[in-house]
């Protein structure tokens, strides 16, 4: 099984051993970014219950639009990261992609 692992000798960092293929690095990083995106949406209060209530019209249109805009901004950031990961030509380049979450709307 391929992996990326930090190697320590006598308790001191020595090097990183990375036996992943580029395809494996792409998939691992896409999963990481996907999980970060979902976590940020949920942390902002836009979990599945909120989304369901919005779809049913329980949430006011103004509140719904704020949440929809935030989720769209998170999705756009995910798509930016995805493009960078999929065009990365090395594992290190794919690993270096950072998800930058949008600012959480105020007055939630």
N, CA, C and O atoms as a GROMACS GRO file, in nm:
protein
  432
    1UNK      N    1   0.084  -0.118   0.000
    1UNK     CA    2   0.000   0.000   0.000
    1UNK      C    3   0.088   0.124   0.000
    1UNK      O    4   0.183   0.134   0.078
    2UNK      N    5   0.056   0.216  -0.085
    2UNK     CA    6   0.132   0.340  -0.095
    2UNK      C    7   0.097   0.432   0.021
    2UNK      O    8  -0.015   0.429   0.072
    3UNK      N    9   0.193   0.513   0.061
    3UNK     CA   10   0.168   0.602   0.173
    3UNK      C   11   0.268   0.718   0.172
    3UNK      O   12   0.366   0.718   0.099
    4UNK      N   13   0.237   0.815   0.256
    4UNK     CA   14   0.328   0.927   0.282
    4UNK      C   15   0.351   0.926   0.432
    4UNK      O   16   0.256   0.930   0.509
    5UNK      N   17   0.477   0.922   0.472
    5UNK     CA   18   0.507   0.905   0.614
    5UNK      C   19   0.633   0.985   0.650
    5UNK      O   20   0.731   0.987   0.576
    6UNK      N   21   0.627   1.051   0.766
    6UNK     CA   22   0.745   1.119   0.819
    6UNK      C   23   0.833   1.015   0.888
    6UNK      O   24   0.783   0.933   0.965
    7UNK      N   25   0.962   1.018   0.861
    7UNK     CA   26   1.056   0.924   0.920
    7UNK      C   27   1.140   0.998   1.026
    7UNK      O   28   1.199   1.103   0.998
    8UNK      N   29   1.142   0.941   1.146
    8UNK     CA   30   1.220   0.996   1.255
    8UNK      C   31   1.329   0.896   1.294
    8UNK      O   32   1.304   0.776   1.299
    9UNK      N   33   1.447   0.947   1.320
    9UNK     CA   34   1.557   0.864   1.366
    9UNK      C   35   1.600   0.920   1.501
    9UNK      O   36   1.636   1.037   1.513
   10UNK      N   37   1.595   0.833   1.604
   10UNK     CA   38   1.626   0.873   1.741
   10UNK      C   39   1.544   0.994   1.784
   10UNK      O   40   1.594   1.082   1.853
   11UNK      N   41   1.417   0.996   1.744
   11UNK     CA   42   1.326   1.103   1.784
   11UNK      C   43   1.343   1.232   1.707
   11UNK      O   44   1.276   1.331   1.738
   12UNK      N   45   1.430   1.234   1.606
   12UNK     CA   46   1.455   1.355   1.528
   12UNK      C   47   1.406   1.332   1.385
   12UNK      O   48   1.435   1.228   1.324
   13UNK      N   49   1.333   1.429   1.333
   13UNK     CA   50   1.282   1.417   1.197
   13UNK      C   51   1.398   1.398   1.100
   13UNK      O   52   1.496   1.472   1.104
   14UNK      N   53   1.385   1.299   1.012
   14UNK     CA   54   1.488   1.270   0.914
   14UNK      C   55   1.443   1.309   0.773
   14UNK      O   56   1.510   1.387   0.704
   15UNK      N   57   1.329   1.253   0.730
   15UNK     CA   58   1.281   1.280   0.596
   15UNK      C   59   1.138   1.230   0.581
   15UNK      O   60   1.082   1.168   0.671
   16UNK      N   61   1.079   1.258   0.464
   16UNK     CA   62   0.946   1.208   0.433
   16UNK      C   63   0.959   1.101   0.327
   16UNK      O   64   1.024   1.121   0.224
   17UNK      N   65   0.896   0.989   0.353
   17UNK     CA   66   0.892   0.879   0.256
   17UNK      C   67   0.755   0.881   0.189
   17UNK      O   68   0.653   0.866   0.256
   18UNK      N   69   0.753   0.900   0.058
   18UNK     CA   70   0.627   0.910  -0.016
   18UNK      C   71   0.629   0.808  -0.129
   18UNK      O   72   0.700   0.826  -0.228
   19UNK      N   73   0.551   0.703  -0.113
   19UNK     CA   74   0.546   0.598  -0.215
   19UNK      C   75   0.416   0.602  -0.296
   19UNK      O   76   0.387   0.510  -0.372
   20UNK      N   77   0.338   0.710  -0.279
   20UNK     CA   78   0.213   0.724  -0.353
   20UNK      C   79   0.241   0.753  -0.500
   20UNK      O   80   0.341   0.816  -0.535
   21UNK      N   81   0.152   0.705  -0.586
   21UNK     CA   82   0.157   0.747  -0.725
   21UNK      C   83   0.095   0.887  -0.732
   21UNK      O   84   0.030   0.931  -0.638
   22UNK      N   85   0.116   0.955  -0.844
   22UNK     CA   86   0.056   1.088  -0.860
   22UNK      C   87  -0.096   1.079  -0.853
   22UNK      O   88  -0.161   1.166  -0.796
   23UNK      N   89  -0.151   0.976  -0.911
   23UNK     CA   90  -0.296   0.956  -0.907
   23UNK      C   91  -0.345   0.939  -0.763
   23UNK      O   92  -0.449   0.994  -0.726
   24UNK      N   93  -0.272   0.864  -0.682
   24UNK     CA   94  -0.309   0.846  -0.541
   24UNK      C   95  -0.298   0.977  -0.465
   24UNK      O   96  -0.383   1.006  -0.380
   25UNK      N   97  -0.197   1.057  -0.494
   25UNK     CA   98  -0.182   1.188  -0.428
   25UNK      C   99  -0.297   1.280  -0.467
   25UNK      O  100  -0.351   1.352  -0.384
   26UNK      N  101  -0.336   1.276  -0.596
   26UNK     CA  102  -0.451   1.356  -0.640
   26UNK      C  103  -0.575   1.316  -0.562
   26UNK      O  104  -0.643   1.402  -0.507
   27UNK      N  105  -0.605   1.187  -0.557
   27UNK     CA  106  -0.727   1.139  -0.490
   27UNK      C  107  -0.725   1.170  -0.340
   27UNK      O  108  -0.826   1.212  -0.284
   28UNK      N  109  -0.612   1.149  -0.276
   28UNK     CA  110  -0.599   1.177  -0.132
   28UNK      C  111  -0.626   1.325  -0.104
   28UNK      O  112  -0.696   1.359  -0.008
   29UNK      N  113  -0.570   1.412  -0.187
   29UNK     CA  114  -0.588   1.555  -0.164
   29UNK      C  115  -0.727   1.603  -0.201
   29UNK      O  116  -0.779   1.695  -0.137
   30UNK      N  117  -0.790   1.544  -0.301
   30UNK     CA  118  -0.928   1.578  -0.333
   30UNK      C  119  -1.019   1.540  -0.216
   30UNK      O  120  -1.110   1.616  -0.180
   31UNK      N  121  -0.995   1.426  -0.158
   31UNK     CA  122  -1.074   1.384  -0.041
   31UNK      C  123  -1.054   1.481   0.074
   31UNK      O  124  -1.150   1.520   0.140
   32UNK      N  125  -0.929   1.521   0.098
   32UNK     CA  126  -0.899   1.617   0.206
   32UNK      C  127  -0.973   1.748   0.185
   32UNK      O  128  -1.033   1.802   0.278
   33UNK      N  129  -0.969   1.801   0.063
   33UNK     CA  130  -1.033   1.929   0.033
   33UNK      C  131  -1.186   1.916   0.041
   33UNK      O  132  -1.254   2.006   0.090
   34UNK      N  133  -1.239   1.804  -0.007
   34UNK     CA  134  -1.383   1.779   0.001
   34UNK      C  135  -1.429   1.778   0.147
   34UNK      O  136  -1.532   1.838   0.180
   35UNK      N  137  -1.354   1.712   0.233
   35UNK     CA  138  -1.389   1.706   0.376
   35UNK      C  139  -1.378   1.842   0.442
   35UNK      O  140  -1.463   1.878   0.525
   36UNK      N  141  -1.276   1.920   0.407
   36UNK     CA  142  -1.262   2.056   0.461
   36UNK      C  143  -1.379   2.144   0.418
   36UNK      O  144  -1.431   2.222   0.498
   37UNK      N  145  -1.420   2.132   0.293
   37UNK     CA  146  -1.531   2.212   0.242
   37UNK      C  147  -1.658   2.181   0.320
   37UNK      O  148  -1.727   2.273   0.365
   38UNK      N  149  -1.688   2.054   0.336
   38UNK     CA  150  -1.808   2.014   0.410
   38UNK      C  151  -1.800   2.061   0.555
   38UNK      O  152  -1.899   2.110   0.609
   39UNK      N  153  -1.685   2.046   0.617
   39UNK     CA  154  -1.669   2.087   0.757
   39UNK      C  155  -1.692   2.237   0.773
   39UNK      O  156  -1.758   2.279   0.868
   40UNK      N  157  -1.640   2.318   0.682
   40UNK     CA  158  -1.656   2.463   0.692
   40UNK      C  159  -1.802   2.503   0.674
   40UNK      O  160  -1.851   2.593   0.742
   41UNK      N  161  -1.872   2.437   0.583
   41UNK     CA  162  -2.014   2.466   0.562
   41UNK      C  163  -2.092   2.432   0.688
   41UNK      O  164  -2.177   2.509   0.732
   42UNK      N  165  -2.065   2.317   0.747
   42UNK     CA  166  -2.135   2.276   0.869
   42UNK      C  167  -2.098   2.364   0.987
   42UNK      O  168  -2.186   2.400   1.066
   43UNK      N  169  -1.970   2.400   1.001
   43UNK     CA  170  -1.927   2.488   1.111
   43UNK      C  171  -1.994   2.624   1.105
   43UNK      O  172  -2.017   2.687   1.209
   44UNK      N  173  -2.027   2.669   0.985
   44UNK     CA  174  -2.093   2.799   0.968
   44UNK      C  175  -2.243   2.790   1.000
   44UNK      O  176  -2.312   2.891   1.001
   45UNK      N  177  -2.291   2.669   1.027
   45UNK     CA  178  -2.431   2.652   1.064
   45UNK      C  179  -2.520   2.606   0.950
   45UNK      O  180  -2.642   2.599   0.966
   46UNK      N  181  -2.461   2.576   0.837
   46UNK     CA  182  -2.539   2.535   0.719
   46UNK      C  183  -2.533   2.384   0.700
   46UNK      O  184  -2.492   2.334   0.595
   47UNK      N  185  -2.574   2.312   0.804
   47UNK     CA  186  -2.570   2.166   0.800
   47UNK      C  187  -2.687   2.112   0.717
   47UNK      O  188  -2.761   2.189   0.656
   48UNK      N  189  -2.701   1.982   0.716
   48UNK     CA  190  -2.805   1.918   0.634
   48UNK      C  191  -2.946   1.958   0.677
   48UNK      O  192  -3.035   1.970   0.593
   49UNK      N  193  -2.966   1.978   0.805
   49UNK     CA  194  -3.099   2.019   0.853
   49UNK      C  195  -3.131   2.158   0.802
   49UNK      O  196  -3.242   2.183   0.754
   50UNK      N  197  -3.035   2.249   0.810
   50UNK     CA  198  -3.055   2.385   0.758
   50UNK      C  199  -3.085   2.379   0.608
   50UNK      O  200  -3.176   2.446   0.560
   51UNK      N  201  -3.010   2.300   0.536
   51UNK     CA  202  -3.030   2.290   0.392
   51UNK      C  203  -3.167   2.233   0.359
   51UNK      O  204  -3.233   2.279   0.266
   52UNK      N  205  -3.210   2.134   0.434
   52UNK     CA  206  -3.343   2.075   0.413
   52UNK      C  207  -3.451   2.178   0.444
   52UNK      O  208  -3.547   2.193   0.368
   53UNK      N  209  -3.437   2.249   0.557
   53UNK     CA  210  -3.535   2.351   0.593
   53UNK      C  211  -3.541   2.462   0.489
   53UNK      O  212  -3.649   2.514   0.460
   54UNK      N  213  -3.428   2.497   0.434
   54UNK     CA  214  -3.425   2.598   0.328
   54UNK      C  215  -3.499   2.549   0.206
   54UNK      O  216  -3.578   2.624   0.147
   55UNK      N  217  -3.475   2.426   0.166
   55UNK     CA  218  -3.542   2.370   0.049
   55UNK      C  219  -3.693   2.364   0.068
   55UNK      O  220  -3.769   2.377  -0.028
   56UNK      N  221  -3.738   2.343   0.193
   56UNK     CA  222  -3.881   2.335   0.221
   56UNK      C  223  -3.944   2.473   0.243
   56UNK      O  224  -4.065   2.483   0.258
   57UNK      N  225  -3.863   2.578   0.244
   57UNK     CA  226  -3.916   2.714   0.261
   57UNK      C  227  -3.934   2.755   0.405
   57UNK      O  228  -3.999   2.856   0.432
   58UNK      N  229  -3.878   2.679   0.499
   58UNK     CA  230  -3.891   2.712   0.641
   58UNK      C  231  -3.802   2.831   0.678
   58UNK      O  232  -3.839   2.912   0.764
   59UNK      N  233  -3.689   2.843   0.615
   59UNK     CA  234  -3.595   2.952   0.639
   59UNK      C  235  -3.638   3.072   0.554
   59UNK      O  236  -3.680   3.055   0.439
   60UNK      N  237  -3.629   3.193   0.610
   60UNK     CA  238  -3.667   3.311   0.533
   60UNK      C  239  -3.579   3.324   0.409
   60UNK      O  240  -3.466   3.277   0.407
   61UNK      N  241  -3.633   3.388   0.308
   61UNK     CA  242  -3.560   3.404   0.182
   61UNK      C  243  -3.428   3.478   0.203
   61UNK      O  244  -3.327   3.442   0.142
   62UNK      N  245  -3.428   3.579   0.287
   62UNK     CA  246  -3.306   3.656   0.314
   62UNK      C  247  -3.199   3.568   0.381
   62UNK      O  248  -3.083   3.568   0.340
   63UNK      N  249  -3.239   3.493   0.484
   63UNK     CA  250  -3.146   3.403   0.553
   63UNK      C  251  -3.098   3.294   0.458
   63UNK      O  252  -2.980   3.256   0.459
   64UNK      N  253  -3.189   3.243   0.376
   64UNK     CA  254  -3.154   3.138   0.282
   64UNK      C  255  -3.050   3.189   0.183
   64UNK      O  256  -2.954   3.118   0.152
   65UNK      N  257  -3.067   3.310   0.133
   65UNK     CA  258  -2.975   3.363   0.034
   65UNK      C  259  -2.835   3.381   0.091
   65UNK      O  260  -2.736   3.357   0.022
   66UNK      N  261  -2.827   3.423   0.217
   66UNK     CA  262  -2.695   3.437   0.282
   66UNK      C  263  -2.626   3.301   0.288
   66UNK      O  264  -2.508   3.289   0.255
   67UNK      N  265  -2.699   3.199   0.329
   67UNK     CA  266  -2.643   3.065   0.336
   67UNK      C  267  -2.607   3.009   0.199
   67UNK      O  268  -2.501   2.949   0.182
   68UNK      N  269  -2.695   3.031   0.104
   68UNK     CA  270  -2.668   2.983  -0.032
   68UNK      C  271  -2.542   3.048  -0.086
   68UNK      O  272  -2.459   2.982  -0.150
   69UNK      N  273  -2.526   3.177  -0.062
   69UNK     CA  274  -2.405   3.248  -0.108
   69UNK      C  275  -2.280   3.192  -0.042
   69UNK      O  276  -2.177   3.177  -0.108
   70UNK      N  277  -2.289   3.160   0.088
   70UNK     CA  278  -2.173   3.105   0.158
   70UNK      C  279  -2.138   2.967   0.104
   70UNK      O  280  -2.021   2.937   0.079
   71UNK      N  281  -2.238   2.883   0.086
   71UNK     CA  282  -2.214   2.749   0.032
   71UNK      C  283  -2.155   2.758  -0.108
   71UNK      O  284  -2.064   2.683  -0.142
   72UNK      N  285  -2.206   2.850  -0.189
   72UNK     CA  286  -2.153   2.868  -0.325
   72UNK      C  287  -2.007   2.914  -0.320
   72UNK      O  288  -1.925   2.870  -0.402
   73UNK      N  289  -1.974   3.002  -0.225
   73UNK     CA  290  -1.835   3.047  -0.212
   73UNK      C  291  -1.743   2.931  -0.172
   73UNK      O  292  -1.631   2.920  -0.221
   74UNK      N  293  -1.791   2.846  -0.082
   74UNK     CA  294  -1.714   2.727  -0.043
   74UNK      C  295  -1.696   2.634  -0.163
   74UNK      O  296  -1.587   2.579  -0.184
   75UNK      N  297  -1.800   2.617  -0.239
   75UNK     CA  298  -1.793   2.530  -0.357
   75UNK      C  299  -1.694   2.586  -0.459
   75UNK      O  300  -1.616   2.512  -0.519
   76UNK      N  301  -1.698   2.717  -0.479
   76UNK     CA  302  -1.603   2.779  -0.573
   76UNK      C  303  -1.458   2.759  -0.526
   76UNK      O  304  -1.369   2.736  -0.608
   77UNK      N  305  -1.436   2.768  -0.396
   77UNK     CA  306  -1.301   2.746  -0.343
   77UNK      C  307  -1.261   2.600  -0.362
   77UNK      O  308  -1.146   2.570  -0.396
   78UNK      N  309  -1.356   2.508  -0.340
   78UNK     CA  310  -1.329   2.366  -0.364
   78UNK      C  311  -1.290   2.344  -0.511
   78UNK      O  312  -1.194   2.273  -0.540
   79UNK      N  313  -1.364   2.404  -0.602
   79UNK     CA  314  -1.336   2.386  -0.744
   79UNK      C  315  -1.199   2.444  -0.782
   79UNK      O  316  -1.129   2.389  -0.867
   80UNK      N  317  -1.161   2.556  -0.718
   80UNK     CA  318  -1.028   2.614  -0.741
   80UNK      C  319  -0.920   2.516  -0.698
   80UNK      O  320  -0.825   2.490  -0.770
   81UNK      N  321  -0.938   2.461  -0.577
   81UNK     CA  322  -0.841   2.364  -0.524
   81UNK      C  323  -0.838   2.238  -0.611
   81UNK      O  324  -0.730   2.186  -0.640
   82UNK      N  325  -0.953   2.191  -0.652
   82UNK     CA  326  -0.961   2.070  -0.734
   82UNK      C  327  -0.883   2.088  -0.863
   82UNK      O  328  -0.809   1.998  -0.904
   83UNK      N  329  -0.899   2.202  -0.927
   83UNK     CA  330  -0.826   2.229  -1.052
   83UNK      C  331  -0.676   2.228  -1.028
   83UNK      O  332  -0.600   2.173  -1.108
   84UNK      N  333  -0.631   2.288  -0.917
   84UNK     CA  334  -0.488   2.290  -0.886
   84UNK      C  335  -0.436   2.150  -0.858
   84UNK      O  336  -0.326   2.113  -0.902
   85UNK      N  337  -0.514   2.072  -0.785
   85UNK     CA  338  -0.471   1.935  -0.751
   85UNK      C  339  -0.462   1.850  -0.877
   85UNK      O  340  -0.364   1.778  -0.897
   86UNK      N  341  -0.563   1.858  -0.961
   86UNK     CA  342  -0.566   1.772  -1.080
   86UNK      C  343  -0.462   1.810  -1.185
   86UNK      O  344  -0.427   1.728  -1.270
   87UNK      N  345  -0.413   1.933  -1.179
   87UNK     CA  346  -0.308   1.974  -1.273
   87UNK      C  347  -0.168   1.965  -1.211
   87UNK      O  348  -0.069   1.992  -1.278
   88UNK      N  349  -0.162   1.927  -1.083
   88UNK     CA  350  -0.032   1.912  -1.017
   88UNK      C  351   0.047   1.802  -1.086
   88UNK      O  352  -0.007   1.698  -1.123
   89UNK      N  353   0.176   1.827  -1.104
   89UNK     CA  354   0.261   1.730  -1.173
   89UNK      C  355   0.352   1.654  -1.077
   89UNK      O  356   0.437   1.575  -1.119
   90UNK      N  357   0.333   1.679  -0.946
   90UNK     CA  358   0.410   1.604  -0.846
   90UNK      C  359   0.325   1.588  -0.721
   90UNK      O  360   0.229   1.662  -0.700
   91UNK      N  361   0.359   1.491  -0.640
   91UNK     CA  362   0.288   1.470  -0.514
   91UNK      C  363   0.301   1.593  -0.424
   91UNK      O  364   0.203   1.635  -0.362
   92UNK      N  365   0.420   1.651  -0.418
   92UNK     CA  366   0.442   1.769  -0.333
   92UNK      C  367   0.355   1.885  -0.379
   92UNK      O  368   0.300   1.959  -0.296
   93UNK      N  369   0.343   1.902  -0.509
   93UNK     CA  370   0.259   2.010  -0.562
   93UNK      C  371   0.113   1.987  -0.525
   93UNK      O  372   0.044   2.081  -0.486
   94UNK      N  373   0.065   1.865  -0.537
   94UNK     CA  374  -0.073   1.833  -0.500
   94UNK      C  375  -0.095   1.852  -0.350
   94UNK      O  376  -0.199   1.903  -0.308
   95UNK      N  377   0.004   1.812  -0.270
   95UNK     CA  378  -0.007   1.826  -0.124
   95UNK      C  379  -0.006   1.972  -0.079
   95UNK      O  380  -0.059   2.004   0.027
   96UNK      N  381   0.054   2.060  -0.158
   96UNK     CA  382   0.070   2.200  -0.120
   96UNK      C  383  -0.058   2.282  -0.138
   96UNK      O  384  -0.065   2.395  -0.088
   97UNK      N  385  -0.158   2.230  -0.208
   97UNK     CA  386  -0.281   2.305  -0.231
   97UNK      C  387  -0.353   2.326  -0.099
   97UNK      O  388  -0.378   2.231  -0.024
   98UNK      N  389  -0.386   2.451  -0.071
   98UNK     CA  390  -0.452   2.486   0.055
   98UNK      C  391  -0.592   2.540   0.030
   98UNK      O  392  -0.612   2.626  -0.055
   99UNK      N  393  -0.687   2.488   0.105
   99UNK     CA  394  -0.825   2.536   0.101
   99UNK      C  395  -0.832   2.663   0.185
   99UNK      O  396  -0.796   2.662   0.303
  100UNK      N  397  -0.878   2.771   0.126
  100UNK     CA  398  -0.893   2.899   0.196
  100UNK      C  399  -1.042   2.928   0.208
  100UNK      O  400  -1.104   2.974   0.112
  101UNK      N  401  -1.100   2.901   0.325
  101UNK     CA  402  -1.245   2.914   0.339
  101UNK      C  403  -1.288   3.061   0.331
  101UNK      O  404  -1.214   3.150   0.373
  102UNK      N  405  -1.407   3.086   0.276
  102UNK     CA  406  -1.458   3.222   0.275
  102UNK      C  407  -1.495   3.265   0.417
  102UNK      O  408  -1.512   3.182   0.506
  103UNK      N  409  -1.508   3.393   0.436
  103UNK     CA  410  -1.549   3.445   0.567
  103UNK      C  411  -1.692   3.401   0.596
  103UNK      O  412  -1.779   3.403   0.508
  104UNK      N  413  -1.715   3.362   0.719
  104UNK     CA  414  -1.849   3.321   0.761
  104UNK      C  415  -1.936   3.448   0.773
  104UNK      O  416  -1.892   3.547   0.831
  105UNK      N  417  -2.057   3.444   0.719
  105UNK     CA  418  -2.145   3.560   0.728
  105UNK      C  419  -2.169   3.596   0.875
  105UNK      O  420  -2.178   3.509   0.962
  106UNK      N  421  -2.181   3.725   0.901
  106UNK     CA  422  -2.206   3.771   1.038
  106UNK      C  423  -2.352   3.757   1.073
  106UNK      O  424  -2.438   3.737   0.987
  107UNK      N  425  -2.379   3.767   1.202
  107UNK     CA  426  -2.517   3.764   1.255
  107UNK      C  427  -2.587   3.632   1.230
  107UNK      O  428  -2.706   3.630   1.197
  108UNK      N  429  -2.514   3.520   1.246
  108UNK     CA  430  -2.579   3.389   1.230
  108UNK      C  431  -2.645   3.348   1.358
  108UNK      O  432  -2.705   3.241   1.365
   0.00000   0.00000   0.00000
